[in-house]
Amino acid sequence: MKAFGFLLSVVLVIIGFVFVAAITGWSGGSGGANGSVAIVLEDFRFSPNRIDAKVGVPVTVTLTNRGNERHDLNFGSLHMPGLGGVESILAPGETRTVTLTFDQPGTHTFTCSLPGHAAAGMTGAAFVSP
């Protein structure tokens, strides 16, 4: 009988997680198996603010600006050959797709480079595995 109670508790916890994920839209990360991620730029934040990638494997990133101000996605060009730093300045309501290919493993930060936006919390990171 105790085993049944434990099993019921585990099932209820799993149902709770599924319910919270459905309400919040949480998907467990970004940069899924299909090599793509959608990022919303809004109110001085990236949502999600994480990209998961592998060295040399292209990741297609769809950026949508749902904010009231212009925003961009900025990686240091050292980690992104050919990207040249600032990438994709978007006006409010604009959507753009970029393809990123990382040449080095590690954690590579990105920001919105418009004045004051990163300081207000508009930052994120790409976690790149070998």
VODREN-852683 format. One line per field, with one value per residue: residue number from 1; x, y, z of N, C-alpha, C, CB in turn. Coordinates in Angstrom, 2 decimals. Glycine has a CB too. Layout:
// VODREN-852683
dose: [NUM/...]
n.X: [X/...]
n.Y: [Y/...]
n.Z: [Z/...]
ca.X: [X/...]
ca.Y: [Y/...]
ca.Z: [Z/...]
c.X: [X/...]
c.Y: [Y/...]
c.Z: [Z/...]
cb.X: [X/...]
cb.Y: [Y/...]
cb.Z: [Z/...]
// end
This chain:
// VODREN-852683
dose: [1/2/3/4/5/6/7/8/9/10/11/12/13/14/15/16/17/18/19/20/21/22/23/24/25/26/27/28/29/30/31/32/33/34/35/36/37/38/39/40/41/42/43/44/45/46/47/48/49/50/51/52/53/54/55/56/57/58/59/60/61/62/63/64/65/66/67/68/69/70/71/72/73/74/75/76/77/78/79/80/81/82/83/84/85/86/87/88/89/90/91/92/93/94/95/96/97/98/99/100/101/102/103/104/105/106/107/108/109/110/111/112/113/114/115/116/117/118/119/120/121/122/123/124/125/126/127/128/129/130]
n.X: [0.81/2.00/3.77/2.02/1.02/3.36/3.90/1.61/2.08/4.38/3.33/1.48/3.20/4.56/2.41/1.83/4.18/3.93/1.57/2.34/4.34/2.79/1.17/3.03/4.51/7.00/9.68/11.88/14.39/16.49/17.26/16.76/16.49/16.09/17.76/16.99/15.76/13.47/13.49/12.22/12.35/11.93/10.77/13.31/14.50/15.52/13.70/13.50/16.55/18.69/20.72/21.31/23.92/26.12/29.58/30.34/27.88/25.15/22.78/19.56/18.14/15.26/14.31/12.13/10.82/8.92/8.66/8.49/10.57/13.58/15.66/18.53/20.64/23.64/26.73/30.12/32.53/34.75/34.00/32.24/32.87/32.68/30.28/30.61/30.11/27.61/24.38/21.40/19.44/16.33/13.24/10.33/7.91/9.10/10.42/13.14/15.35/18.31/21.31/23.45/26.75/28.88/32.36/33.86/33.83/32.03/30.77/29.09/28.36/25.53/24.09/21.80/22.83/22.07/22.02/21.98/20.33/21.47/22.45/20.06/19.26/19.03/20.32/22.00/23.01/24.90/25.31/27.74/28.63/31.31]
n.Y: [-1.18/1.21/1.55/2.08/4.58/6.11/5.89/7.16/9.75/10.45/10.40/12.50/14.68/14.73/15.27/17.82/19.25/19.05/20.49/23.08/23.60/23.67/25.91/28.02/27.87/26.75/24.97/23.55/24.38/25.58/25.52/23.03/19.59/19.93/21.97/24.64/27.71/29.92/33.26/35.78/39.27/41.66/44.16/44.65/42.11/38.82/36.09/32.77/33.18/31.70/29.66/26.51/24.72/23.05/22.81/23.85/23.09/24.37/26.68/27.76/30.80/32.41/35.63/37.76/40.89/41.96/44.15/47.68/49.17/49.47/46.59/44.40/41.55/40.65/39.24/38.66/39.10/37.47/34.89/34.30/33.92/35.92/37.03/39.47/40.98/43.12/42.08/41.89/44.23/45.01/46.51/47.51/44.92/43.57/40.63/38.41/36.03/34.36/32.52/30.77/29.65/28.17/28.31/27.59/25.75/26.31/28.92/31.48/34.77/36.85/40.00/42.81/45.45/48.08/51.32/51.06/48.80/46.17/46.60/46.84/44.26/42.79/40.27/37.19/33.76/31.52/28.14/26.12/22.99/20.62]
n.Z: [0.00/0.74/-1.36/-3.48/-2.68/-2.82/-5.58/-6.59/-5.63/-7.12/-9.72/-9.51/-9.09/-11.55/-13.27/-12.31/-13.10/-15.90/-16.25/-15.35/-17.25/-19.57/-19.10/-18.81/-21.12/-21.13/-22.52/-21.87/-22.74/-25.43/-28.95/-30.18/-31.35/-34.04/-34.74/-34.47/-33.03/-31.47/-30.56/-28.54/-28.44/-26.06/-23.84/-22.58/-22.41/-23.45/-24.61/-25.00/-23.06/-23.75/-25.79/-27.06/-28.50/-30.89/-31.71/-34.96/-36.00/-37.63/-36.27/-36.56/-35.90/-35.04/-34.68/-32.99/-32.51/-30.03/-28.54/-27.68/-28.51/-30.54/-30.94/-30.72/-31.51/-30.23/-30.62/-29.66/-32.18/-32.20/-31.51/-33.48/-36.46/-39.33/-38.59/-37.41/-35.02/-34.11/-34.87/-36.63/-36.10/-35.01/-35.69/-33.77/-33.84/-35.95/-37.57/-37.96/-39.39/-38.53/-39.12/-37.07/-36.56/-34.47/-33.70/-31.56/-28.50/-25.41/-23.22/-24.61/-24.50/-25.25/-26.09/-26.09/-27.88/-27.87/-26.34/-22.84/-22.74/-22.28/-19.69/-18.39/-18.28/-20.62/-21.72/-22.56/-23.21/-25.26/-25.11/-25.95/-27.07/-27.61]
ca.X: [0.00/2.90/4.31/0.98/1.01/4.55/3.69/0.61/2.75/5.26/2.47/0.92/4.28/4.77/1.26/2.03/5.20/3.35/0.60/3.09/4.99/1.77/0.71/4.09/5.15/8.36/9.96/13.06/15.62/16.36/18.22/16.35/17.07/16.00/18.73/16.39/15.22/12.79/13.77/11.44/13.03/10.82/10.89/14.67/14.85/15.41/12.94/14.43/17.84/19.66/20.81/22.16/24.46/27.34/30.58/30.26/26.52/24.36/21.54/18.72/17.51/14.23/14.20/10.91/10.78/7.56/8.75/8.15/11.82/14.46/16.55/19.39/21.32/25.04/27.77/31.47/32.92/35.78/33.37/31.32/33.52/31.79/29.08/31.01/29.57/26.18/23.59/19.94/18.69/14.93/12.26/9.17/7.06/9.86/10.96/14.25/15.99/19.75/21.91/24.69/27.60/29.94/33.62/34.53/32.93/32.04/29.63/29.28/27.28/24.98/23.40/21.26/23.89/21.54/22.39/21.22/19.52/22.16/22.48/18.72/19.04/18.82/21.51/21.79/24.22/24.86/26.09/28.20/29.38/32.21]
ca.Y: [0.00/2.36/1.71/2.73/5.99/6.74/5.98/8.20/11.03/10.71/10.73/13.85/15.65/14.80/16.01/19.23/19.82/19.17/21.58/24.35/23.79/24.05/27.28/29.01/27.72/26.26/23.82/22.84/24.87/26.05/24.91/21.63/18.60/20.39/23.03/25.97/28.29/31.21/34.16/37.01/40.42/42.44/44.71/44.51/40.72/37.80/34.97/32.43/33.87/30.61/28.89/25.33/24.43/22.25/23.41/23.52/22.73/25.59/26.85/28.80/31.57/33.35/36.73/38.56/42.02/42.25/45.32/49.00/49.82/48.65/45.69/43.59/40.40/40.97/38.31/39.10/38.51/36.47/33.58/34.16/34.40/36.37/37.69/40.87/41.72/43.40/41.35/41.91/45.28/44.84/47.51/46.87/44.13/42.93/39.28/38.10/34.74/34.32/31.21/30.90/28.47/28.48/27.63/27.26/25.35/27.17/29.79/32.71/35.66/37.79/41.14/43.85/46.46/49.45/51.93/50.78/47.58/45.08/46.96/46.62/42.83/42.17/39.47/35.75/33.02/30.31/27.08/25.37/21.79/20.17]
ca.Z: [0.00/0.76/-2.72/-4.27/-2.27/-3.39/-7.02/-6.81/-5.40/-8.26/-10.86/-9.28/-9.31/-13.00/-13.81/-11.94/-13.98/-17.24/-16.18/-15.28/-18.55/-20.54/-18.81/-19.00/-22.42/-20.96/-23.35/-21.39/-23.32/-26.81/-29.85/-30.15/-32.27/-35.43/-34.97/-34.56/-31.80/-31.63/-29.44/-28.52/-27.85/-25.53/-22.49/-22.09/-22.15/-24.49/-24.09/-23.92/-23.14/-23.86/-27.02/-26.94/-29.83/-30.99/-32.59/-36.37/-36.41/-37.74/-35.51/-37.14/-34.82/-35.47/-33.72/-33.13/-31.58/-29.56/-27.68/-28.22/-28.91/-31.38/-30.21/-31.57/-30.95/-30.42/-30.18/-29.98/-33.47/-31.97/-31.46/-34.60/-37.68/-40.39/-38.07/-37.29/-33.87/-34.05/-35.86/-36.62/-35.40/-35.38/-35.28/-33.12/-34.72/-37.02/-37.37/-38.85/-39.12/-38.76/-38.87/-36.30/-36.48/-33.51/-34.00/-30.31/-27.43/-24.24/-22.99/-25.38/-24.13/-26.22/-25.48/-26.96/-27.78/-27.85/-25.06/-21.63/-22.79/-21.57/-18.28/-17.86/-18.19/-21.93/-21.95/-22.62/-23.53/-26.06/-24.48/-27.12/-26.72/-28.69]
c.X: [0.87/3.48/3.30/0.92/2.19/4.38/2.69/1.23/3.63/4.43/1.90/1.97/4.52/3.63/1.38/3.05/4.65/2.37/1.31/3.76/3.98/1.32/1.77/4.74/6.58/8.56/11.24/14.36/15.39/17.45/17.99/17.00/17.03/16.94/18.14/15.85/14.55/13.04/12.93/12.26/11.94/11.16/12.24/15.00/14.76/14.64/12.82/15.74/18.98/19.55/21.74/22.61/25.67/28.28/30.37/28.88/25.66/23.09/20.79/17.96/16.51/14.03/12.92/10.92/9.33/7.54/8.34/9.38/12.59/15.34/17.44/19.94/22.79/25.91/29.11/31.94/34.02/35.20/32.50/31.96/32.49/30.55/29.37/30.36/28.08/25.45/22.12/19.30/17.26/14.09/11.12/8.29/7.80/10.35/12.07/14.84/17.47/20.22/23.26/25.43/28.78/31.18/34.37/33.51/33.01/30.75/29.91/28.08/26.80/24.19/22.62/22.23/23.38/21.74/21.41/20.47/20.18/22.19/21.13/18.35/18.85/20.10/21.11/23.10/23.91/25.81/26.46/29.06/30.23/31.52]
c.Y: [1.27/2.62/2.41/4.22/6.75/6.94/7.07/9.59/11.41/11.12/12.14/14.94/15.82/15.56/17.49/19.91/20.03/20.34/22.94/24.63/24.23/25.49/28.31/28.94/27.23/25.03/23.11/23.31/25.34/25.44/23.42/20.79/19.06/21.55/24.40/26.40/29.61/32.03/35.41/38.08/41.37/42.94/44.43/43.09/39.91/36.64/33.90/33.18/32.85/29.95/27.71/24.94/23.52/22.95/22.90/23.15/23.99/25.55/28.01/29.48/32.55/34.37/37.50/39.65/42.33/43.45/46.59/49.77/48.90/47.80/44.97/42.41/40.59/39.89/38.95/38.39/37.47/35.06/33.30/34.67/34.78/37.09/39.17/41.64/41.88/42.70/41.61/42.96/45.21/45.99/46.80/46.17/43.36/41.54/39.05/36.76/34.85/32.89/31.43/29.57/28.83/27.67/27.23/26.80/26.35/27.95/31.12/33.62/36.48/38.84/41.89/45.01/47.89/50.03/51.62/49.46/46.41/45.35/46.74/45.13/42.11/41.44/37.99/35.06/31.84/29.32/26.10/24.19/21.36/19.24]
c.Z: [0.00/-0.63/-3.62/-3.95/-2.84/-4.89/-7.36/-6.63/-6.58/-9.48/-10.70/-9.49/-10.81/-13.66/-13.50/-12.84/-15.38/-17.28/-16.18/-16.62/-19.60/-20.34/-19.16/-20.37/-22.32/-21.80/-22.96/-22.00/-24.74/-27.65/-29.91/-31.23/-33.72/-35.72/-35.11/-33.20/-32.16/-30.38/-29.61/-27.81/-27.38/-24.13/-21.84/-21.64/-23.44/-23.87/-25.16/-24.09/-23.21/-25.23/-26.74/-28.34/-29.72/-31.96/-34.01/-36.88/-36.45/-36.88/-36.15/-36.00/-35.44/-34.37/-34.02/-32.08/-31.24/-28.62/-28.40/-28.70/-29.86/-30.47/-31.22/-30.80/-31.26/-29.79/-30.48/-31.24/-33.32/-32.04/-32.68/-35.87/-38.74/-39.89/-37.84/-36.16/-33.92/-35.19/-35.61/-35.72/-35.92/-34.85/-34.56/-34.15/-35.80/-36.61/-38.39/-38.44/-39.46/-38.49/-38.22/-36.34/-35.60/-33.84/-32.74/-29.28/-26.28/-24.12/-23.66/-25.11/-25.33/-25.47/-26.54/-26.79/-27.80/-26.45/-23.93/-21.61/-22.06/-20.08/-17.61/-17.82/-19.50/-22.34/-22.04/-22.96/-24.43/-25.39/-25.59/-26.68/-27.91/-29.67]
cb.X: [-0.93/4.03/4.68/-0.39/1.01/5.79/3.23/-0.58/3.59/6.11/1.33/0.35/5.58/4.89/-0.07/2.47/6.44/2.64/-0.28/4.14/5.67/0.57/0.32/5.14/5.13/8.66/10.04/12.91/16.70/16.41/19.66/14.88/16.34/14.58/19.50/15.26/16.34/11.26/15.28/10.05/14.01/9.53/9.80/14.91/13.94/16.84/11.54/14.68/18.03/19.43/21.32/21.40/24.85/27.04/32.02/31.16/25.90/23.99/21.83/17.74/18.58/12.89/15.44/9.63/11.49/6.97/10.16/7.42/12.69/15.34/15.74/20.53/20.76/25.37/27.64/32.43/33.38/36.47/32.54/30.01/34.47/31.39/28.60/30.73/30.21/25.92/23.91/19.44/19.32/14.40/11.74/8.35/6.09/11.05/9.85/15.33/15.32/20.51/22.05/24.39/28.06/29.49/34.49/35.33/33.27/33.21/29.34/29.43/27.72/24.08/24.40/19.75/24.86/20.04/22.50/20.27/19.26/23.59/22.92/17.70/17.89/18.42/22.55/20.70/24.91/25.27/25.31/29.00/28.42/33.43]
cb.Y: [-0.01/2.14/0.33/2.08/6.10/5.90/4.63/8.01/10.98/9.46/9.71/13.96/15.20/13.39/15.45/19.34/18.92/17.86/21.44/24.31/22.50/23.11/27.41/28.82/29.02/25.96/24.24/21.40/23.81/27.58/25.21/21.54/17.29/20.79/22.72/25.98/28.49/31.02/34.51/36.79/41.11/41.62/44.13/45.46/40.12/37.35/35.42/30.92/34.81/29.57/29.77/24.14/25.74/20.79/23.09/22.43/21.66/25.83/27.11/28.22/32.34/32.62/37.67/37.68/43.28/41.03/45.46/49.82/50.16/49.55/44.67/44.44/39.04/42.34/36.92/38.82/39.59/36.70/33.46/34.90/33.33/35.22/37.02/41.55/43.08/44.92/39.83/40.58/46.71/43.51/48.34/47.92/45.01/43.81/38.19/39.22/33.59/35.34/30.38/31.33/27.99/28.19/28.51/28.47/23.93/28.12/29.97/32.41/36.58/37.06/42.07/44.25/46.28/49.48/53.42/51.85/47.20/44.90/48.41/47.38/42.59/43.23/39.69/35.41/32.55/30.60/26.37/26.30/20.65/19.48]
cb.Z: [1.20/1.77/-3.31/-4.02/-0.76/-3.10/-7.57/-5.85/-4.12/-8.59/-10.99/-7.84/-8.60/-13.61/-13.25/-10.49/-14.02/-17.65/-14.93/-14.15/-19.01/-20.45/-17.34/-17.96/-23.14/-19.48/-24.79/-21.65/-23.29/-26.88/-29.41/-30.28/-32.14/-35.75/-36.17/-35.60/-30.73/-31.89/-29.34/-27.82/-28.88/-25.50/-21.61/-20.95/-21.06/-25.03/-23.60/-23.87/-21.92/-22.73/-28.24/-26.23/-30.54/-31.46/-32.09/-36.64/-35.44/-39.19/-33.98/-38.21/-33.98/-35.82/-33.79/-33.02/-32.18/-28.86/-27.15/-27.18/-27.67/-32.33/-29.34/-32.14/-31.51/-29.82/-30.87/-28.80/-34.42/-30.62/-30.21/-34.32/-38.23/-41.21/-36.77/-38.53/-33.79/-34.11/-35.83/-36.20/-35.63/-34.86/-36.50/-32.35/-35.36/-37.42/-37.50/-38.81/-39.92/-37.84/-40.19/-34.84/-37.91/-32.07/-34.86/-29.77/-26.93/-24.29/-21.47/-26.91/-23.00/-27.27/-24.77/-26.60/-28.90/-28.26/-25.23/-21.42/-24.23/-22.11/-18.12/-18.71/-17.37/-23.00/-20.82/-23.66/-22.26/-27.58/-23.31/-28.08/-26.29/-28.11]
// end
